[in-house]
Amino acid sequence: MLRKALFNIIRQEQRDIEDKLEREEQQASPDVRRIVGLQQEATSLRRELEHFHDV
């Protein structure tokens, strides 16, 4: 039960980061450093989710 809750929290955080990334990329003059940071954070969260094979 706790694993599923943790999975859901991480997944929601990943979605939020991906939404921020998409909005930043669509800006008239996107901040490249912010995009790179958000991409790294999204990748990190994706890797965390890989540990939840049984959820």
N, C-alpha and C positions, 0 to 999 in steps of 0.2 A: 504494500500500500504506500509506504514512504517512497519507495523507488519510483512508483508511478507519479506521485506528487512532484518529486524532484525532476523527473523527466518533463512533466508538463510545465514546470516553472522555467526550466532551461529552454524548452521549445518556444515558449511565449517570449522569452528574452531574445531568442534568435529571430523570431518574426519581427519584433520591435526594431532590432538593429537593421534587419534587411529593409524594413520600411523607411527608416532614416536614411539608409544608403541610397535607396531608390529616389527619395526626395532630393537628396544632395546632388545626385547625378543629373537630375532634371533642372537644376538651377541654371540661370543664365550664365553665371560664372562660378562653377563648382569649385570648392576648396579641395584640391588634390590631396593634401595631407589628411583632411578629415575623411575623405573617401578611402584612403589607404588604411587608416585606423579602423574604420567601420568594417572594411573587408577582413582585416586581421581578426577583429572581434567576432565576426560572423563565422569565420573559419574555426576559431577556437571553440565556439559553442557547438559547431557541427561535430568537431572531434569529441567533445564531451558527450554528445548524444550517442556516439558510436559505442559507448560503454553500456548502453541500455538495450542489448539485444533481446532480452526477455520481456520487455515492456510493450 
